[in-house]
Amino acid sequence: MGIPQAMVALKERATFVKDSLQRSQTITDNMVSILGSFDHRLSALETAMRPTQIKTHSIRSAHDNIDKTLKAAEVILTQFDQTRK
């Protein structure tokens, strides 16, 4: 007595699904490794950029303060000019 053809086909499909799942798991593991490496490199880059970001923020704050001071001085100088005239 032989195994019916339907059972052979079912076994082939099950083997195909099993192989596909194993390949999928391998791809997933590789992708997790790649993304982990990317995350590590991105964290290192962010750490390296932090001093530059702090300095840039300080410069922007100084620039804003200078602009505000110049505007206030301009108002005062305008008052002096009108008084002088």
mmCIF file of the N, C-alpha and C atoms, coordinates in Angstrom:
data_MODEL
# 
_entry.id   MODEL 
# 
loop_
_atom_site.group_PDB 
_atom_site.id 
_atom_site.type_symbol 
_atom_site.label_atom_id 
_atom_site.label_alt_id 
_atom_site.label_comp_id 
_atom_site.label_asym_id 
_atom_site.label_entity_id 
_atom_site.label_seq_id 
_atom_site.pdbx_PDB_ins_code 
_atom_site.Cartn_x 
_atom_site.Cartn_y 
_atom_site.Cartn_z 
_atom_site.occupancy 
_atom_site.B_iso_or_equiv 
_atom_site.pdbx_formal_charge 
_atom_site.auth_seq_id 
_atom_site.auth_comp_id 
_atom_site.auth_asym_id 
_atom_site.auth_atom_id 
_atom_site.pdbx_PDB_model_num 
ATOM 1   N N  . MET A 1 1  ? 0.831  -1.188  0.000  1.00 0.00 ? 1  MET A N  1 
ATOM 2   C CA . MET A 1 1  ? 0.000  0.000   0.000  1.00 0.00 ? 1  MET A CA 1 
ATOM 3   C C  . MET A 1 1  ? 0.873  1.248   0.000  1.00 0.00 ? 1  MET A C  1 
ATOM 4   N N  . GLY A 1 2  ? 0.612  2.176   -0.895 1.00 0.00 ? 2  GLY A N  1 
ATOM 5   C CA . GLY A 1 2  ? 1.370  3.398   -0.992 1.00 0.00 ? 2  GLY A CA 1 
ATOM 6   C C  . GLY A 1 2  ? 0.626  4.559   -0.343 1.00 0.00 ? 2  GLY A C  1 
ATOM 7   N N  . ILE A 1 3  ? 1.361  5.588   -0.109 1.00 0.00 ? 3  ILE A N  1 
ATOM 8   C CA . ILE A 1 3  ? 0.764  6.795   0.462  1.00 0.00 ? 3  ILE A CA 1 
ATOM 9   C C  . ILE A 1 3  ? -0.035 7.471   -0.636 1.00 0.00 ? 3  ILE A C  1 
ATOM 10  N N  . PRO A 1 4  ? -1.258 7.845   -0.324 1.00 0.00 ? 4  PRO A N  1 
ATOM 11  C CA . PRO A 1 4  ? -2.073 8.525   -1.343 1.00 0.00 ? 4  PRO A CA 1 
ATOM 12  C C  . PRO A 1 4  ? -1.386 9.802   -1.841 1.00 0.00 ? 4  PRO A C  1 
ATOM 13  N N  . GLN A 1 5  ? -1.646 10.136  -3.068 1.00 0.00 ? 5  GLN A N  1 
ATOM 14  C CA . GLN A 1 5  ? -1.044 11.310  -3.723 1.00 0.00 ? 5  GLN A CA 1 
ATOM 15  C C  . GLN A 1 5  ? -1.333 12.595  -2.948 1.00 0.00 ? 5  GLN A C  1 
ATOM 16  N N  . ALA A 1 6  ? -2.512 12.705  -2.358 1.00 0.00 ? 6  ALA A N  1 
ATOM 17  C CA . ALA A 1 6  ? -2.876 13.911  -1.597 1.00 0.00 ? 6  ALA A CA 1 
ATOM 18  C C  . ALA A 1 6  ? -1.952 14.082  -0.394 1.00 0.00 ? 6  ALA A C  1 
ATOM 19  N N  . MET A 1 7  ? -1.586 12.971  0.254  1.00 0.00 ? 7  MET A N  1 
ATOM 20  C CA . MET A 1 7  ? -0.698 13.043  1.412  1.00 0.00 ? 7  MET A CA 1 
ATOM 21  C C  . MET A 1 7  ? 0.711  13.484  0.991  1.00 0.00 ? 7  MET A C  1 
ATOM 22  N N  . VAL A 1 8  ? 1.159  12.999  -0.149 1.00 0.00 ? 8  VAL A N  1 
ATOM 23  C CA . VAL A 1 8  ? 2.476  13.391  -0.670 1.00 0.00 ? 8  VAL A CA 1 
ATOM 24  C C  . VAL A 1 8  ? 2.481  14.884  -0.969 1.00 0.00 ? 8  VAL A C  1 
ATOM 25  N N  . ALA A 1 9  ? 1.435  15.379  -1.610 1.00 0.00 ? 9  ALA A N  1 
ATOM 26  C CA . ALA A 1 9  ? 1.335  16.802  -1.934 1.00 0.00 ? 9  ALA A CA 1 
ATOM 27  C C  . ALA A 1 9  ? 1.286  17.630  -0.661 1.00 0.00 ? 9  ALA A C  1 
ATOM 28  N N  . LEU A 1 10 ? 0.533  17.139  0.338  1.00 0.00 ? 10 LEU A N  1 
ATOM 29  C CA . LEU A 1 10 ? 0.428  17.857  1.606  1.00 0.00 ? 10 LEU A CA 1 
ATOM 30  C C  . LEU A 1 10 ? 1.791  17.911  2.310  1.00 0.00 ? 10 LEU A C  1 
ATOM 31  N N  . LYS A 1 11 ? 2.531  16.808  2.275  1.00 0.00 ? 11 LYS A N  1 
ATOM 32  C CA . LYS A 1 11 ? 3.857  16.774  2.886  1.00 0.00 ? 11 LYS A CA 1 
ATOM 33  C C  . LYS A 1 11 ? 4.801  17.732  2.170  1.00 0.00 ? 11 LYS A C  1 
ATOM 34  N N  . GLU A 1 12 ? 4.735  17.806  0.851  1.00 0.00 ? 12 GLU A N  1 
ATOM 35  C CA . GLU A 1 12 ? 5.581  18.731  0.077  1.00 0.00 ? 12 GLU A CA 1 
ATOM 36  C C  . GLU A 1 12 ? 5.254  20.173  0.430  1.00 0.00 ? 12 GLU A C  1 
ATOM 37  N N  . ARG A 1 13 ? 3.969  20.471  0.561  1.00 0.00 ? 13 ARG A N  1 
ATOM 38  C CA . ARG A 1 13 ? 3.563  21.843  0.928  1.00 0.00 ? 13 ARG A CA 1 
ATOM 39  C C  . ARG A 1 13 ? 4.050  22.186  2.331  1.00 0.00 ? 13 ARG A C  1 
ATOM 40  N N  . ALA A 1 14 ? 3.918  21.236  3.266  1.00 0.00 ? 14 ALA A N  1 
ATOM 41  C CA . ALA A 1 14 ? 4.371  21.476  4.631  1.00 0.00 ? 14 ALA A CA 1 
ATOM 42  C C  . ALA A 1 14 ? 5.878  21.713  4.658  1.00 0.00 ? 14 ALA A C  1 
ATOM 43  N N  . THR A 1 15 ? 6.619  20.948  3.887  1.00 0.00 ? 15 THR A N  1 
ATOM 44  C CA . THR A 1 15 ? 8.071  21.133  3.803  1.00 0.00 ? 15 THR A CA 1 
ATOM 45  C C  . THR A 1 15 ? 8.396  22.503  3.215  1.00 0.00 ? 15 THR A C  1 
ATOM 46  N N  . PHE A 1 16 ? 7.670  22.898  2.180  1.00 0.00 ? 16 PHE A N  1 
ATOM 47  C CA . PHE A 1 16 ? 7.879  24.211  1.558  1.00 0.00 ? 16 PHE A CA 1 
ATOM 48  C C  . PHE A 1 16 ? 7.599  25.327  2.556  1.00 0.00 ? 16 PHE A C  1 
ATOM 49  N N  . VAL A 1 17 ? 6.499  25.204  3.319  1.00 0.00 ? 17 VAL A N  1 
ATOM 50  C CA . VAL A 1 17 ? 6.147  26.230  4.319  1.00 0.00 ? 17 VAL A CA 1 
ATOM 51  C C  . VAL A 1 17 ? 7.229  26.295  5.396  1.00 0.00 ? 17 VAL A C  1 
ATOM 52  N N  . LYS A 1 18 ? 7.700  25.141  5.853  1.00 0.00 ? 18 LYS A N  1 
ATOM 53  C CA . LYS A 1 18 ? 8.741  25.088  6.874  1.00 0.00 ? 18 LYS A CA 1 
ATOM 54  C C  . LYS A 1 18 ? 10.017 25.764  6.374  1.00 0.00 ? 18 LYS A C  1 
ATOM 55  N N  . ASP A 1 19 ? 10.423 25.455  5.155  1.00 0.00 ? 19 ASP A N  1 
ATOM 56  C CA . ASP A 1 19 ? 11.627 26.068  4.578  1.00 0.00 ? 19 ASP A CA 1 
ATOM 57  C C  . ASP A 1 19 ? 11.451 27.581  4.430  1.00 0.00 ? 19 ASP A C  1 
ATOM 58  N N  . SER A 1 20 ? 10.268 27.986  3.998  1.00 0.00 ? 20 SER A N  1 
ATOM 59  C CA . SER A 1 20 ? 9.988  29.419  3.831  1.00 0.00 ? 20 SER A CA 1 
ATOM 60  C C  . SER A 1 20 ? 10.056 30.140  5.172  1.00 0.00 ? 20 SER A C  1 
ATOM 61  N N  . LEU A 1 21 ? 9.507  29.523  6.207  1.00 0.00 ? 21 LEU A N  1 
ATOM 62  C CA . LEU A 1 21 ? 9.549  30.128  7.535  1.00 0.00 ? 21 LEU A CA 1 
ATOM 63  C C  . LEU A 1 21 ? 10.981 30.219  8.058  1.00 0.00 ? 21 LEU A C  1 
ATOM 64  N N  . GLN A 1 22 ? 11.791 29.224  7.786  1.00 0.00 ? 22 GLN A N  1 
ATOM 65  C CA . GLN A 1 22 ? 13.189 29.268  8.207  1.00 0.00 ? 22 GLN A CA 1 
ATOM 66  C C  . GLN A 1 22 ? 13.950 30.380  7.484  1.00 0.00 ? 22 GLN A C  1 
ATOM 67  N N  . ARG A 1 23 ? 13.706 30.531  6.191  1.00 0.00 ? 23 ARG A N  1 
ATOM 68  C CA . ARG A 1 23 ? 14.348 31.614  5.433  1.00 0.00 ? 23 ARG A CA 1 
ATOM 69  C C  . ARG A 1 23 ? 13.874 32.973  5.959  1.00 0.00 ? 23 ARG A C  1 
ATOM 70  N N  . SER A 1 24 ? 12.585 33.053  6.237  1.00 0.00 ? 24 SER A N  1 
ATOM 71  C CA . SER A 1 24 ? 12.033 34.298  6.767  1.00 0.00 ? 24 SER A CA 1 
ATOM 72  C C  . SER A 1 24 ? 12.661 34.640  8.117  1.00 0.00 ? 24 SER A C  1 
ATOM 73  N N  . GLN A 1 25 ? 12.838 33.630  8.961  1.00 0.00 ? 25 GLN A N  1 
ATOM 74  C CA . GLN A 1 25 ? 13.462 33.869  10.266 1.00 0.00 ? 25 GLN A CA 1 
ATOM 75  C C  . GLN A 1 25 ? 14.905 34.314  10.103 1.00 0.00 ? 25 GLN A C  1 
ATOM 76  N N  . THR A 1 26 ? 15.622 33.724  9.179  1.00 0.00 ? 26 THR A N  1 
ATOM 77  C CA . THR A 1 26 ? 17.010 34.117  8.916  1.00 0.00 ? 26 THR A CA 1 
ATOM 78  C C  . THR A 1 26 ? 17.066 35.566  8.442  1.00 0.00 ? 26 THR A C  1 
ATOM 79  N N  . ILE A 1 27 ? 16.181 35.921  7.539  1.00 0.00 ? 27 ILE A N  1 
ATOM 80  C CA . ILE A 1 27 ? 16.127 37.307  7.043  1.00 0.00 ? 27 ILE A CA 1 
ATOM 81  C C  . ILE A 1 27 ? 15.791 38.261  8.181  1.00 0.00 ? 27 ILE A C  1 
ATOM 82  N N  . THR A 1 28 ? 14.835 37.877  9.021  1.00 0.00 ? 28 THR A N  1 
ATOM 83  C CA . THR A 1 28 ? 14.447 38.712  10.156 1.00 0.00 ? 28 THR A CA 1 
ATOM 84  C C  . THR A 1 28 ? 15.620 38.900  11.109 1.00 0.00 ? 28 THR A C  1 
ATOM 85  N N  . ASP A 1 29 ? 16.328 37.813  11.415 1.00 0.00 ? 29 ASP A N  1 
ATOM 86  C CA . ASP A 1 29 ? 17.490 37.912  12.312 1.00 0.00 ? 29 ASP A CA 1 
ATOM 87  C C  . ASP A 1 29 ? 18.561 38.827  11.730 1.00 0.00 ? 29 ASP A C  1 
ATOM 88  N N  . ASN A 1 30 ? 18.812 38.714  10.439 1.00 0.00 ? 30 ASN A N  1 
ATOM 89  C CA . ASN A 1 30 ? 19.800 39.579  9.782  1.00 0.00 ? 30 ASN A CA 1 
ATOM 90  C C  . ASN A 1 30 ? 19.361 41.042  9.840  1.00 0.00 ? 30 ASN A C  1 
ATOM 91  N N  . MET A 1 31 ? 18.082 41.278  9.619  1.00 0.00 ? 31 MET A N  1 
ATOM 92  C CA . MET A 1 31 ? 17.569 42.647  9.630  1.00 0.00 ? 31 MET A CA 1 
ATOM 93  C C  . MET A 1 31 ? 17.646 43.244  11.039 1.00 0.00 ? 31 MET A C  1 
ATOM 94  N N  . VAL A 1 32 ? 17.353 42.438  12.049 1.00 0.00 ? 32 VAL A N  1 
ATOM 95  C CA . VAL A 1 32 ? 17.470 42.918  13.428 1.00 0.00 ? 32 VAL A CA 1 
ATOM 96  C C  . VAL A 1 32 ? 18.920 43.285  13.730 1.00 0.00 ? 32 VAL A C  1 
ATOM 97  N N  . SER A 1 33 ? 19.851 42.486  13.261 1.00 0.00 ? 33 SER A N  1 
ATOM 98  C CA . SER A 1 33 ? 21.269 42.770  13.459 1.00 0.00 ? 33 SER A CA 1 
ATOM 99  C C  . SER A 1 33 ? 21.664 44.073  12.763 1.00 0.00 ? 33 SER A C  1 
ATOM 100 N N  . ILE A 1 34 ? 21.209 44.247  11.542 1.00 0.00 ? 34 ILE A N  1 
ATOM 101 C CA . ILE A 1 34 ? 21.526 45.463  10.780 1.00 0.00 ? 34 ILE A CA 1 
ATOM 102 C C  . ILE A 1 34 ? 20.936 46.690  11.467 1.00 0.00 ? 34 ILE A C  1 
ATOM 103 N N  . LEU A 1 35 ? 19.677 46.592  11.890 1.00 0.00 ? 35 LEU A N  1 
ATOM 104 C CA . LEU A 1 35 ? 19.035 47.733  12.551 1.00 0.00 ? 35 LEU A CA 1 
ATOM 105 C C  . LEU A 1 35 ? 19.686 48.041  13.894 1.00 0.00 ? 35 LEU A C  1 
ATOM 106 N N  . GLY A 1 36 ? 20.117 46.990  14.607 1.00 0.00 ? 36 GLY A N  1 
ATOM 107 C CA . GLY A 1 36 ? 20.829 47.210  15.864 1.00 0.00 ? 36 GLY A CA 1 
ATOM 108 C C  . GLY A 1 36 ? 22.130 47.951  15.634 1.00 0.00 ? 36 GLY A C  1 
ATOM 109 N N  . SER A 1 37 ? 22.843 47.574  14.587 1.00 0.00 ? 37 SER A N  1 
ATOM 110 C CA . SER A 1 37 ? 24.087 48.250  14.239 1.00 0.00 ? 37 SER A CA 1 
ATOM 111 C C  . SER A 1 37 ? 23.814 49.703  13.852 1.00 0.00 ? 37 SER A C  1 
ATOM 112 N N  . PHE A 1 38 ? 22.765 49.918  13.094 1.00 0.00 ? 38 PHE A N  1 
ATOM 113 C CA . PHE A 1 38 ? 22.391 51.271  12.686 1.00 0.00 ? 38 PHE A CA 1 
ATOM 114 C C  . PHE A 1 38 ? 22.050 52.113  13.908 1.00 0.00 ? 38 PHE A C  1 
ATOM 115 N N  . ASP A 1 39 ? 21.299 51.543  14.846 1.00 0.00 ? 39 ASP A N  1 
ATOM 116 C CA . ASP A 1 39 ? 20.929 52.252  16.068 1.00 0.00 ? 39 ASP A CA 1 
ATOM 117 C C  . ASP A 1 39 ? 22.172 52.633  16.852 1.00 0.00 ? 39 ASP A C  1 
ATOM 118 N N  . HIS A 1 40 ? 23.122 51.711  16.944 1.00 0.00 ? 40 HIS A N  1 
ATOM 119 C CA . HIS A 1 40 ? 24.368 51.986  17.668 1.00 0.00 ? 40 HIS A CA 1 
ATOM 120 C C  . HIS A 1 40 ? 25.144 53.133  17.015 1.00 0.00 ? 40 HIS A C  1 
ATOM 121 N N  . ARG A 1 41 ? 25.265 53.085  15.699 1.00 0.00 ? 41 ARG A N  1 
ATOM 122 C CA . ARG A 1 41 ? 25.997 54.141  14.984 1.00 0.00 ? 41 ARG A CA 1 
ATOM 123 C C  . ARG A 1 41 ? 25.276 55.478  15.094 1.00 0.00 ? 41 ARG A C  1 
ATOM 124 N N  . LEU A 1 42 ? 23.951 55.458  15.036 1.00 0.00 ? 42 LEU A N  1 
ATOM 125 C CA . LEU A 1 42 ? 23.180 56.692  15.157 1.00 0.00 ? 42 LEU A CA 1 
ATOM 126 C C  . LEU A 1 42 ? 23.337 57.301  16.549 1.00 0.00 ? 42 LEU A C  1 
ATOM 127 N N  . SER A 1 43 ? 23.345 56.457  17.576 1.00 0.00 ? 43 SER A N  1 
ATOM 128 C CA . SER A 1 43 ? 23.564 56.942  18.938 1.00 0.00 ? 43 SER A CA 1 
ATOM 129 C C  . SER A 1 43 ? 24.948 57.571  19.073 1.00 0.00 ? 43 SER A C  1 
ATOM 130 N N  . ALA A 1 44 ? 25.948 56.932  18.485 1.00 0.00 ? 44 ALA A N  1 
ATOM 131 C CA . ALA A 1 44 ? 27.305 57.471  18.535 1.00 0.00 ? 44 ALA A CA 1 
ATOM 132 C C  . ALA A 1 44 ? 27.383 58.815  17.816 1.00 0.00 ? 44 ALA A C  1 
ATOM 133 N N  . LEU A 1 45 ? 26.703 58.917  16.689 1.00 0.00 ? 45 LEU A N  1 
ATOM 134 C CA . LEU A 1 45 ? 26.689 60.179  15.941 1.00 0.00 ? 45 LEU A CA 1 
ATOM 135 C C  . LEU A 1 45 ? 25.985 61.273  16.737 1.00 0.00 ? 45 LEU A C  1 
ATOM 136 N N  . GLU A 1 46 ? 24.881 60.929  17.363 1.00 0.00 ? 46 GLU A N  1 
ATOM 137 C CA . GLU A 1 46 ? 24.154 61.904  18.175 1.00 0.00 ? 46 GLU A CA 1 
ATOM 138 C C  . GLU A 1 46 ? 25.025 62.404  19.332 1.00 0.00 ? 46 GLU A C  1 
ATOM 139 N N  . THR A 1 47 ? 25.752 61.482  19.959 1.00 0.00 ? 47 THR A N  1 
ATOM 140 C CA . THR A 1 47 ? 26.652 61.856  21.045 1.00 0.00 ? 47 THR A CA 1 
ATOM 141 C C  . THR A 1 47 ? 27.761 62.780  20.538 1.00 0.00 ? 47 THR A C  1 
ATOM 142 N N  . ALA A 1 48 ? 28.284 62.479  19.373 1.00 0.00 ? 48 ALA A N  1 
ATOM 143 C CA . ALA A 1 48 ? 29.348 63.311  18.800 1.00 0.00 ? 48 ALA A CA 1 
ATOM 144 C C  . ALA A 1 48 ? 28.835 64.695  18.410 1.00 0.00 ? 48 ALA A C  1 
ATOM 145 N N  . MET A 1 49 ? 27.573 64.779  18.008 1.00 0.00 ? 49 MET A N  1 
ATOM 146 C CA . MET A 1 49 ? 27.003 66.052  17.560 1.00 0.00 ? 49 MET A CA 1 
ATOM 147 C C  . MET A 1 49 ? 26.549 66.943  18.723 1.00 0.00 ? 49 MET A C  1 
ATOM 148 N N  . ARG A 1 50 ? 26.375 66.379  19.895 1.00 0.00 ? 50 ARG A N  1 
ATOM 149 C CA . ARG A 1 50 ? 25.823 67.130  21.030 1.00 0.00 ? 50 ARG A CA 1 
ATOM 150 C C  . ARG A 1 50 ? 26.605 68.403  21.350 1.00 0.00 ? 50 ARG A C  1 
ATOM 151 N N  . PRO A 1 51 ? 27.946 68.372  21.439 1.00 0.00 ? 51 PRO A N  1 
ATOM 152 C CA . PRO A 1 51 ? 28.660 69.627  21.722 1.00 0.00 ? 51 PRO A CA 1 
ATOM 153 C C  . PRO A 1 51 ? 28.403 70.710  20.673 1.00 0.00 ? 51 PRO A C  1 
ATOM 154 N N  . THR A 1 52 ? 28.306 70.316  19.425 1.00 0.00 ? 52 THR A N  1 
ATOM 155 C CA . THR A 1 52 ? 28.024 71.280  18.359 1.00 0.00 ? 52 THR A CA 1 
ATOM 156 C C  . THR A 1 52 ? 26.627 71.867  18.521 1.00 0.00 ? 52 THR A C  1 
ATOM 157 N N  . GLN A 1 53 ? 25.660 71.032  18.879 1.00 0.00 ? 53 GLN A N  1 
ATOM 158 C CA . GLN A 1 53 ? 24.299 71.515  19.090 1.00 0.00 ? 53 GLN A CA 1 
ATOM 159 C C  . GLN A 1 53 ? 24.236 72.508  20.250 1.00 0.00 ? 53 GLN A C  1 
ATOM 160 N N  . ILE A 1 54 ? 24.972 72.198  21.317 1.00 0.00 ? 54 ILE A N  1 
ATOM 161 C CA . ILE A 1 54 ? 24.995 73.104  22.477 1.00 0.00 ? 54 ILE A CA 1 
ATOM 162 C C  . ILE A 1 54 ? 25.610 74.440  22.095 1.00 0.00 ? 54 ILE A C  1 
ATOM 163 N N  . LYS A 1 55 ? 26.730 74.400  21.377 1.00 0.00 ? 55 LYS A N  1 
ATOM 164 C CA . LYS A 1 55 ? 27.401 75.639  20.948 1.00 0.00 ? 55 LYS A CA 1 
ATOM 165 C C  . LYS A 1 55 ? 26.496 76.450  20.018 1.00 0.00 ? 55 LYS A C  1 
ATOM 166 N N  . THR A 1 56 ? 25.842 75.770  19.079 1.00 0.00 ? 56 THR A N  1 
ATOM 167 C CA . THR A 1 56 ? 24.935 76.449  18.147 1.00 0.00 ? 56 THR A CA 1 
ATOM 168 C C  . THR A 1 56 ? 23.792 77.113  18.904 1.00 0.00 ? 56 THR A C  1 
ATOM 169 N N  . HIS A 1 57 ? 23.252 76.420  19.891 1.00 0.00 ? 57 HIS A N  1 
ATOM 170 C CA . HIS A 1 57 ? 22.165 76.993  20.694 1.00 0.00 ? 57 HIS A CA 1 
ATOM 171 C C  . HIS A 1 57 ? 22.647 78.247  21.427 1.00 0.00 ? 57 HIS A C  1 
ATOM 172 N N  . SER A 1 58 ? 23.856 78.185  21.978 1.00 0.00 ? 58 SER A N  1 
ATOM 173 C CA . SER A 1 58 ? 24.421 79.343  22.681 1.00 0.00 ? 58 SER A CA 1 
ATOM 174 C C  . SER A 1 58 ? 24.601 80.523  21.736 1.00 0.00 ? 58 SER A C  1 
ATOM 175 N N  . ILE A 1 59 ? 25.098 80.250  20.546 1.00 0.00 ? 59 ILE A N  1 
ATOM 176 C CA . ILE A 1 59 ? 25.301 81.322  19.564 1.00 0.00 ? 59 ILE A CA 1 
ATOM 177 C C  . ILE A 1 59 ? 23.969 81.936  19.149 1.00 0.00 ? 59 ILE A C  1 
ATOM 178 N N  . ARG A 1 60 ? 22.959 81.081  18.939 1.00 0.00 ? 60 ARG A N  1 
ATOM 179 C CA . ARG A 1 60 ? 21.636 81.605  18.569 1.00 0.00 ? 60 ARG A CA 1 
ATOM 180 C C  . ARG A 1 60 ? 21.059 82.467  19.691 1.00 0.00 ? 60 ARG A C  1 
ATOM 181 N N  . SER A 1 61 ? 21.223 82.019  20.934 1.00 0.00 ? 61 SER A N  1 
ATOM 182 C CA . SER A 1 61 ? 20.721 82.802  22.069 1.00 0.00 ? 61 SER A CA 1 
ATOM 183 C C  . SER A 1 61 ? 21.430 84.152  22.137 1.00 0.00 ? 61 SER A C  1 
ATOM 184 N N  . ALA A 1 62 ? 22.741 84.140  21.940 1.00 0.00 ? 62 ALA A N  1 
ATOM 185 C CA . ALA A 1 62 ? 23.500 85.392  21.951 1.00 0.00 ? 62 ALA A CA 1 
ATOM 186 C C  . ALA A 1 62 ? 23.033 86.306  20.825 1.00 0.00 ? 62 ALA A C  1 
ATOM 187 N N  . HIS A 1 63 ? 22.815 85.746  19.659 1.00 0.00 ? 63 HIS A N  1 
ATOM 188 C CA . HIS A 1 63 ? 22.347 86.535  18.514 1.00 0.00 ? 63 HIS A CA 1 
ATOM 189 C C  . HIS A 1 63 ? 20.986 87.159  18.817 1.00 0.00 ? 63 HIS A C  1 
ATOM 190 N N  . ASP A 1 64 ? 20.088 86.375  19.387 1.00 0.00 ? 64 ASP A N  1 
ATOM 191 C CA . ASP A 1 64 ? 18.757 86.907  19.742 1.00 0.00 ? 64 ASP A CA 1 
ATOM 192 C C  . ASP A 1 64 ? 18.880 88.028  20.768 1.00 0.00 ? 64 ASP A C  1 
ATOM 193 N N  . ASN A 1 65 ? 19.756 87.842  21.760 1.00 0.00 ? 65 ASN A N  1 
ATOM 194 C CA . ASN A 1 65 ? 19.938 88.882  22.780 1.00 0.00 ? 65 ASN A CA 1 
ATOM 195 C C  . ASN A 1 65 ? 20.521 90.152  22.178 1.00 0.00 ? 65 ASN A C  1 
ATOM 196 N N  . ILE A 1 66 ? 21.466 90.005  21.268 1.00 0.00 ? 66 ILE A N  1 
ATOM 197 C CA . ILE A 1 66 ? 22.045 91.183  20.602 1.00 0.00 ? 66 ILE A CA 1 
ATOM 198 C C  . ILE A 1 66 ? 20.982 91.906  19.794 1.00 0.00 ? 66 ILE A C  1 
ATOM 199 N N  . ASP A 1 67 ? 20.155 91.151  19.059 1.00 0.00 ? 67 ASP A N  1 
ATOM 200 C CA . ASP A 1 67 ? 19.081 91.777  18.279 1.00 0.00 ? 67 ASP A CA 1 
ATOM 201 C C  . ASP A 1 67 ? 18.116 92.544  19.182 1.00 0.00 ? 67 ASP A C  1 
ATOM 202 N N  . LYS A 1 68 ? 17.733 91.951  20.306 1.00 0.00 ? 68 LYS A N  1 
ATOM 203 C CA . LYS A 1 68 ? 16.810 92.624  21.237 1.00 0.00 ? 68 LYS A CA 1 
ATOM 204 C C  . LYS A 1 68 ? 17.441 93.881  21.801 1.00 0.00 ? 68 LYS A C  1 
ATOM 205 N N  . THR A 1 69 ? 18.722 93.817  22.141 1.00 0.00 ? 69 THR A N  1 
ATOM 206 C CA . THR A 1 69 ? 19.426 94.974  22.685 1.00 0.00 ? 69 THR A CA 1 
ATOM 207 C C  . THR A 1 69 ? 19.519 96.085  21.649 1.00 0.00 ? 69 THR A C  1 
ATOM 208 N N  . LEU A 1 70 ? 19.819 95.732  20.402 1.00 0.00 ? 70 LEU A N  1 
ATOM 209 C CA . LEU A 1 70 ? 19.897 96.738  19.341 1.00 0.00 ? 70 LEU A CA 1 
ATOM 210 C C  . LEU A 1 70 ? 18.543 97.404  19.101 1.00 0.00 ? 70 LEU A C  1 
ATOM 211 N N  . LYS A 1 71 ? 17.487 96.638  19.142 1.00 0.00 ? 71 LYS A N  1 
ATOM 212 C CA . LYS A 1 71 ? 16.147 97.219  18.962 1.00 0.00 ? 71 LYS A CA 1 
ATOM 213 C C  . LYS A 1 71 ? 15.809 98.174  20.100 1.00 0.00 ? 71 LYS A C  1 
ATOM 214 N N  . ALA A 1 72 ? 16.148 97.772  21.331 1.00 0.00 ? 72 ALA A N  1 
ATOM 215 C CA . ALA A 1 72 ? 15.890 98.650  22.479 1.00 0.00 ? 72 ALA A CA 1 
ATOM 216 C C  . ALA A 1 72 ? 16.736 99.915  22.373 1.00 0.00 ? 72 ALA A C  1 
ATOM 217 N N  . ALA A 1 73 ? 18.000 99.765  21.973 1.00 0.00 ? 73 ALA A N  1 
ATOM 218 C CA . ALA A 1 73 ? 18.880 100.929 21.816 1.00 0.00 ? 73 ALA A CA 1 
ATOM 219 C C  . ALA A 1 73 ? 18.362 101.847 20.718 1.00 0.00 ? 73 ALA A C  1 
ATOM 220 N N  . GLU A 1 74 ? 17.832 101.267 19.666 1.00 0.00 ? 74 GLU A N  1 
ATOM 221 C CA . GLU A 1 74 ? 17.303 102.084 18.565 1.00 0.00 ? 74 GLU A CA 1 
ATOM 222 C C  . GLU A 1 74 ? 16.119 102.935 19.034 1.00 0.00 ? 74 GLU A C  1 
ATOM 223 N N  . VAL A 1 75 ? 15.282 102.375 19.868 1.00 0.00 ? 75 VAL A N  1 
ATOM 224 C CA . VAL A 1 75 ? 14.147 103.133 20.405 1.00 0.00 ? 75 VAL A CA 1 
ATOM 225 C C  . VAL A 1 75 ? 14.655 104.297 21.243 1.00 0.00 ? 75 VAL A C  1 
ATOM 226 N N  . ILE A 1 76 ? 15.635 104.030 22.082 1.00 0.00 ? 76 ILE A N  1 
ATOM 227 C CA . ILE A 1 76 ? 16.195 105.085 22.935 1.00 0.00 ? 76 ILE A CA 1 
ATOM 228 C C  . ILE A 1 76 ? 16.877 106.152 22.093 1.00 0.00 ? 76 ILE A C  1 
ATOM 229 N N  . LEU A 1 77 ? 17.668 105.739 21.095 1.00 0.00 ? 77 LEU A N  1 
ATOM 230 C CA . LEU A 1 77 ? 18.352 106.711 20.238 1.00 0.00 ? 77 LEU A CA 1 
ATOM 231 C C  . LEU A 1 77 ? 17.362 107.536 19.432 1.00 0.00 ? 77 LEU A C  1 
ATOM 232 N N  . THR A 1 78 ? 16.259 106.938 19.033 1.00 0.00 ? 78 THR A N  1 
ATOM 233 C CA . THR A 1 78 ? 15.220 107.689 18.321 1.00 0.00 ? 78 THR A CA 1 
ATOM 234 C C  . THR A 1 78 ? 14.661 108.788 19.222 1.00 0.00 ? 78 THR A C  1 
ATOM 235 N N  . GLN A 1 79 ? 14.459 108.455 20.511 1.00 0.00 ? 79 GLN A N  1 
ATOM 236 C CA . GLN A 1 79 ? 13.968 109.468 21.465 1.00 0.00 ? 79 GLN A CA 1 
ATOM 237 C C  . GLN A 1 79 ? 14.983 110.609 21.619 1.00 0.00 ? 79 GLN A C  1 
ATOM 238 N N  . PHE A 1 80 ? 16.280 110.274 21.688 1.00 0.00 ? 80 PHE A N  1 
ATOM 239 C CA . PHE A 1 80 ? 17.310 111.300 21.788 1.00 0.00 ? 80 PHE A CA 1 
ATOM 240 C C  . PHE A 1 80 ? 17.318 112.187 20.547 1.00 0.00 ? 80 PHE A C  1 
ATOM 241 N N  . ASP A 1 81 ? 17.176 111.548 19.367 1.00 0.00 ? 81 ASP A N  1 
ATOM 242 C CA . ASP A 1 81 ? 17.174 112.318 18.118 1.00 0.00 ? 81 ASP A CA 1 
ATOM 243 C C  . ASP A 1 81 ? 16.003 113.280 18.087 1.00 0.00 ? 81 ASP A C  1 
ATOM 244 N N  . GLN A 1 82 ? 14.846 112.832 18.511 1.00 0.00 ? 82 GLN A N  1 
ATOM 245 C CA . GLN A 1 82 ? 13.667 113.716 18.499 1.00 0.00 ? 82 GLN A CA 1 
ATOM 246 C C  . GLN A 1 82 ? 13.827 114.834 19.506 1.00 0.00 ? 82 GLN A C  1 
ATOM 247 N N  . THR A 1 83 ? 14.426 114.542 20.634 1.00 0.00 ? 83 THR A N  1 
ATOM 248 C CA . THR A 1 83 ? 14.659 115.580 21.657 1.00 0.00 ? 83 THR A CA 1 
ATOM 249 C C  . THR A 1 83 ? 15.655 116.605 21.130 1.00 0.00 ? 83 THR A C  1 
ATOM 250 N N  . ARG A 1 84 ? 16.676 116.136 20.465 1.00 0.00 ? 84 ARG A N  1 
ATOM 251 C CA . ARG A 1 84 ? 17.710 117.030 19.931 1.00 0.00 ? 84 ARG A CA 1 
ATOM 252 C C  . ARG A 1 84 ? 17.141 117.953 18.862 1.00 0.00 ? 84 ARG A C  1 
ATOM 253 N N  . LYS A 1 85 ? 16.221 117.456 18.057 1.00 0.00 ? 85 LYS A N  1 
ATOM 254 C CA . LYS A 1 85 ? 15.644 118.271 16.981 1.00 0.00 ? 85 LYS A CA 1 
ATOM 255 C C  . LYS A 1 85 ? 14.737 119.296 17.577 1.00 0.00 ? 85 LYS A C  1 
# 
